[in-house]
Amino acid sequence: MHIEFRHLRTIKAIHDAGGLARAADILHITQSALSHQVKGLEDQAGVELFARRSKPLKLSAAGMKLLRLAERILPEIEAMEEEFDALRQGRAGRLHIAIECHACFDWLFPVLEQFRRAWPEVDIDIRPGLAFTALAALAREEVDLVISSDPEKIDGITFNPLFDYSPTFIAASNSPLAQKAFIVAEDFADQTLITYPVDRARSDVFSQLLTPARVEPRAHRQVELTTVILMLVASGRGVAVLPDWVLREVKYQPDYITRPVTEHGLTKRLYAATRTEDVTEPFMAHFLRLARTEPVKLQRA
């Protein structure tokens, strides 16, 4: 038996209308064409689908089985059609994000909250565990956007600049380094340096300061969470270099001191990597606009 969607719509329309004439109007076909369609469906099924002597026209037991099938399947088809229509109009899509920057959650969540309100039909998700393979996952279309501070030349991938930030030194308020106006590479030689668990090549303090100066800290400890890093720093267990947006509140607390790294400070740029073909999608363009403007408010706070 070969059942098409139009057959299911026919059964549903006749049941709802209670007769062929009104059902034909609902389906925008002639009554003759509808009768022919019903006969063809009954020939395929080998049973009568309607109790024709009843008024209004009622479904037979076999027809009721087909009606239940229609009532289960047709709403799913209509929902799918609406989703496809939203995709065509740019209202819907998928925004799955991978993050190479551990500290980015501080500004990313407020951005996503604004984005969610503007684009309720976009499927938003943050994919954990991809920090070291995020760009490969982007190329394979497993994710749709990667937050990174290390742009690369990859065919089909565009690194969209977001904003600049300053990697900033933080230590306990009783640290001897509190007497300094700024911090240089040599100041780390007798310190325990606390960083996020990333390769040195992707760590701002190593890539921009310590590795070029060939300076090694006395000890190096990796910690996953920003709150734990700050707790360890406050207790004098080490020092850290964190993005300025992370320190917008703690820099005013008496437990900490913050200082520029080098006399003129360090500057790094954050990017949102996307597939080149996706950059002009309306929802993607809006997310990029939010990600360029909202974090700056945190830096100024």
ROVEX-267619 format. One record per residue (C-alpha): residue number from 1; x, y, z. Coordinates in Angstrom, 2 decimals. Example, Ala and Ser with C-alpha at 12.3 -4.5 7.8 and 13.67 -1.06 7.14 Angstrom:
(1,(12.30,-4.50,7.80))
(2,(13.67,-1.06,7.14))
//
This chain:
(1,(0.00,0.00,0.00))
(2,(1.45,3.35,-1.09))
(3,(0.29,6.20,1.15))
(4,(1.13,9.80,0.28))
(5,(0.82,12.89,2.46))
(6,(-2.12,14.04,0.33))
(7,(-3.96,10.85,1.27))
(8,(-3.54,11.60,4.95))
(9,(-4.69,15.18,4.41))
(10,(-7.73,13.87,2.52))
(11,(-8.77,11.52,5.32))
(12,(-8.36,14.28,7.89))
(13,(-10.30,16.84,5.82))
(14,(-13.25,14.49,5.17))
(15,(-13.41,13.53,8.84))
(16,(-13.31,17.18,9.97))
(17,(-15.77,18.38,7.31))
(18,(-18.23,15.49,7.58))
(19,(-18.72,15.28,3.83))
(20,(-17.01,15.30,0.45))
(21,(-18.24,18.69,-0.72))
(22,(-16.93,20.66,2.26))
(23,(-13.73,18.60,2.34))
(24,(-13.12,19.41,-1.33))
(25,(-13.41,23.12,-0.51))
(26,(-10.90,22.73,2.33))
(27,(-8.45,20.93,0.05))
(28,(-9.07,23.32,-2.86))
(29,(-9.95,20.54,-5.32))
(30,(-13.15,19.50,-7.04))
(31,(-15.51,17.02,-5.42))
(32,(-15.04,14.72,-8.41))
(33,(-11.25,14.74,-7.96))
(34,(-11.65,14.05,-4.24))
(35,(-14.01,11.10,-4.90))
(36,(-11.52,9.68,-7.39))
(37,(-8.71,10.02,-4.83))
(38,(-10.75,8.28,-2.14))
(39,(-11.63,5.40,-4.49))
(40,(-8.00,4.97,-5.45))
(41,(-6.96,4.89,-1.79))
(42,(-9.64,2.30,-0.96))
(43,(-8.53,0.19,-3.92))
(44,(-4.99,0.21,-2.54))
(45,(-6.14,-0.63,0.98))
(46,(-8.57,-3.31,-0.17))
(47,(-11.15,-2.13,2.37))
(48,(-13.75,0.61,2.64))
(49,(-12.52,3.64,4.53))
(50,(-15.95,5.33,4.92))
(51,(-19.38,4.28,6.08))
(52,(-21.11,5.92,3.12))
(53,(-24.69,5.49,4.32))
(54,(-24.05,7.62,7.38))
(55,(-24.76,11.35,7.48))
(56,(-22.52,13.12,8.14))
(57,(-20.02,10.90,6.37))
(58,(-18.10,8.84,8.90))
(59,(-14.91,6.84,8.76))
(60,(-15.01,3.07,8.96))
(61,(-12.84,1.18,11.46))
(62,(-10.10,0.98,8.84))
(63,(-10.53,4.66,8.08))
(64,(-10.11,5.52,11.76))
(65,(-6.76,3.74,11.78))
(66,(-5.67,5.90,8.86))
(67,(-7.01,8.99,10.62))
(68,(-4.89,8.24,13.71))
(69,(-1.88,7.93,11.44))
(70,(-2.72,11.29,9.83))
(71,(-3.16,12.99,13.20))
(72,(0.25,11.73,14.29))
(73,(2.22,12.46,11.14))
(74,(0.68,15.64,9.68))
(75,(1.57,17.90,12.64))
(76,(5.18,16.75,12.37))
(77,(5.19,17.52,8.63))
(78,(3.68,20.96,9.26))
(79,(6.27,21.69,11.95))
(80,(9.04,20.64,9.59))
(81,(7.65,22.89,6.85))
(82,(7.58,25.80,9.30))
(83,(11.20,25.12,10.26))
(84,(12.26,25.05,6.61))
(85,(10.36,28.26,5.98))
(86,(12.13,29.90,8.94))
(87,(15.48,28.72,7.59))
(88,(14.69,30.16,4.16))
(89,(13.75,33.49,5.75))
(90,(16.81,33.54,8.00))
(91,(14.83,33.34,11.26))
(92,(16.12,29.93,12.28))
(93,(19.34,27.99,12.23))
(94,(21.96,26.48,14.48))
(95,(24.61,28.23,16.58))
(96,(26.77,25.64,18.32))
(97,(29.83,27.25,19.88))
(98,(33.24,25.91,20.88))
(99,(35.55,28.01,23.04))
(100,(39.35,28.05,23.08))
(101,(39.24,30.84,25.69))
(102,(38.49,29.65,29.23))
(103,(37.69,33.14,30.50))
(104,(35.23,33.97,27.72))
(105,(32.17,32.70,29.59))
(106,(32.16,35.96,31.57))
(107,(31.08,37.98,28.54))
(108,(29.64,35.20,26.35))
(109,(26.64,34.36,28.55))
(110,(25.27,37.94,28.57))
(111,(25.72,38.05,24.78))
(112,(23.88,34.75,24.33))
(113,(21.05,35.91,26.56))
(114,(20.45,38.94,24.34))
(115,(20.83,36.81,21.23))
(116,(18.31,34.25,22.51))
(117,(15.65,36.89,22.95))
(118,(16.16,38.20,19.41))
(119,(16.41,34.76,17.75))
(120,(14.24,32.31,19.71))
(121,(14.14,29.84,16.81))
(122,(17.93,29.44,16.59))
(123,(19.29,26.30,18.26))
(124,(22.00,27.54,20.66))
(125,(24.49,25.27,22.38))
(126,(28.00,25.41,23.83))
(127,(30.04,22.34,22.99))
(128,(32.46,21.43,25.81))
(129,(35.65,19.45,25.43))
(130,(36.65,20.83,22.03))
(131,(39.26,23.39,23.11))
(132,(42.11,21.66,21.31))
(133,(40.17,20.53,18.22))
(134,(37.65,23.35,17.86))
(135,(38.72,24.60,14.44))
(136,(38.72,21.08,13.00))
(137,(35.21,20.61,14.42))
(138,(34.18,23.88,12.76))
(139,(35.46,22.70,9.38))
(140,(33.56,19.41,9.82))
(141,(30.37,21.39,10.63))
(142,(30.16,19.87,14.11))
(143,(30.10,23.41,15.52))
(144,(29.26,26.74,13.89))
(145,(31.47,29.24,15.71))
(146,(34.76,29.11,17.62))
(147,(35.92,31.78,20.07))
(148,(39.69,32.09,19.68))
(149,(42.54,34.55,20.11))
(150,(44.80,32.72,17.66))
(151,(43.72,33.25,14.04))
(152,(44.94,30.81,11.41))
(153,(44.75,30.64,7.63))
(154,(42.26,27.87,6.90))
(155,(40.38,27.51,3.63))
(156,(36.68,28.16,4.10))
(157,(37.11,29.61,7.62))
(158,(36.83,33.33,8.41))
(159,(38.21,34.83,11.62))
(160,(35.88,37.71,12.44))
(161,(37.57,40.24,14.78))
(162,(35.58,40.95,17.94))
(163,(37.46,43.20,20.35))
(164,(40.87,43.88,21.87))
(165,(41.66,43.11,25.46))
(166,(44.59,43.56,27.84))
(167,(46.15,40.56,29.58))
(168,(46.60,41.97,33.10))
(169,(48.74,40.84,36.03))
(170,(47.03,40.02,39.32))
(171,(48.57,39.12,42.67))
(172,(47.72,39.19,46.36))
(173,(47.70,42.69,47.86))
(174,(50.66,41.84,50.11))
(175,(52.85,40.70,47.21))
(176,(56.24,42.46,46.92))
(177,(55.30,43.14,43.28))
(178,(52.60,45.52,44.53))
(179,(55.33,48.16,44.73))
(180,(55.86,48.05,40.98))
(181,(54.03,50.25,38.47))
(182,(54.11,47.49,35.85))
(183,(55.28,43.90,35.55))
(184,(58.02,42.57,33.26))
(185,(59.06,39.04,32.31))
(186,(61.83,38.81,34.91))
(187,(59.32,39.39,37.71))
(188,(57.91,35.91,37.13))
(189,(61.23,34.12,37.72))
(190,(60.57,33.67,41.45))
(191,(56.78,33.30,41.23))
(192,(54.32,30.44,40.93))
(193,(52.37,31.25,37.78))
(194,(48.76,30.05,37.64))
(195,(47.19,29.68,34.18))
(196,(44.30,27.95,32.52))
(197,(45.05,24.43,31.22))
(198,(46.10,25.41,27.68))
(199,(49.25,24.91,25.66))
(200,(51.89,27.54,26.25))
(201,(51.61,28.62,22.64))
(202,(47.99,29.61,23.33))
(203,(48.64,31.23,26.71))
(204,(48.90,35.02,26.53))
(205,(51.51,35.36,29.27))
(206,(53.78,32.74,27.70))
(207,(53.30,33.59,24.02))
(208,(53.52,37.36,24.42))
(209,(55.94,37.72,27.31))
(210,(57.79,34.81,28.90))
(211,(58.69,32.69,25.87))
(212,(60.14,35.62,23.85))
(213,(62.10,36.76,26.93))
(214,(63.21,33.17,27.68))
(215,(62.02,33.49,31.25))
(216,(60.65,30.50,33.15))
(217,(58.50,30.97,36.27))
(218,(59.64,29.23,39.43))
(219,(56.58,26.99,39.18))
(220,(53.64,26.65,36.82))
(221,(50.22,25.49,37.96))
(222,(47.22,24.97,35.69))
(223,(43.69,25.53,37.00))
(224,(40.42,25.13,35.09))
(225,(38.17,27.67,36.81))
(226,(38.63,31.43,37.05))
(227,(37.15,31.54,40.56))
(228,(39.70,29.01,41.79))
(229,(42.56,30.97,40.19))
(230,(41.42,34.11,41.98))
(231,(41.09,32.26,45.28))
(232,(44.63,30.90,45.00))
(233,(45.99,34.32,44.08))
(234,(44.23,35.99,47.02))
(235,(45.76,33.43,49.40))
(236,(49.26,34.11,48.08))
(237,(49.61,30.72,46.38))
(238,(50.62,32.24,43.08))
(239,(50.13,35.04,40.54))
(240,(48.21,35.12,37.29))
(241,(47.70,37.05,34.07))
(242,(44.03,37.26,33.10))
(243,(41.97,39.20,30.53))
(244,(40.91,42.63,31.74))
(245,(37.19,41.79,31.53))
(246,(37.70,39.06,34.16))
(247,(39.20,41.58,36.58))
(248,(36.55,44.28,36.24))
(249,(35.31,43.67,39.81))
(250,(38.19,42.05,41.72))
(251,(40.64,44.82,40.86))
(252,(38.80,47.02,43.38))
(253,(38.87,44.42,46.17))
(254,(41.46,44.81,48.95))
(255,(42.72,41.24,48.55))
(256,(44.25,41.92,45.13))
(257,(46.52,44.22,43.17))
(258,(46.45,44.45,39.37))
(259,(49.21,45.86,37.18))
(260,(49.86,46.26,33.44))
(261,(52.15,43.68,31.88))
(262,(55.14,45.63,30.50))
(263,(55.39,49.41,30.63))
(264,(52.95,49.97,27.78))
(265,(50.74,46.97,28.50))
(266,(49.89,43.96,26.36))
(267,(47.09,43.88,23.82))
(268,(45.44,40.82,22.32))
(269,(42.52,40.48,19.92))
(270,(39.68,38.02,20.22))
(271,(38.04,36.46,17.16))
(272,(34.94,34.48,16.29))
(273,(35.85,31.89,13.67))
(274,(33.00,30.85,11.37))
(275,(32.63,29.07,8.10))
(276,(32.97,31.76,5.45))
(277,(29.61,30.91,3.89))
(278,(27.83,31.49,7.22))
(279,(29.10,35.01,7.96))
(280,(26.23,36.73,6.15))
(281,(23.47,34.62,7.74))
(282,(21.23,37.19,9.50))
(283,(21.39,35.53,12.90))
(284,(25.16,35.01,12.65))
(285,(25.71,38.64,11.68))
(286,(23.64,39.73,14.68))
(287,(25.59,37.50,17.06))
(288,(28.86,38.96,15.79))
(289,(27.56,42.50,16.32))
(290,(26.59,41.67,19.90))
(291,(29.92,39.97,20.55))
(292,(31.77,43.08,19.36))
(293,(29.87,45.53,21.56))
(294,(28.69,43.87,24.77))
(295,(32.10,42.73,26.10))
(296,(33.43,46.27,25.78))
(297,(30.87,47.35,28.38))
(298,(32.40,44.86,30.81))
(299,(35.88,46.20,30.14))
(300,(34.70,49.72,30.98))
(301,(32.81,48.67,34.11))
//
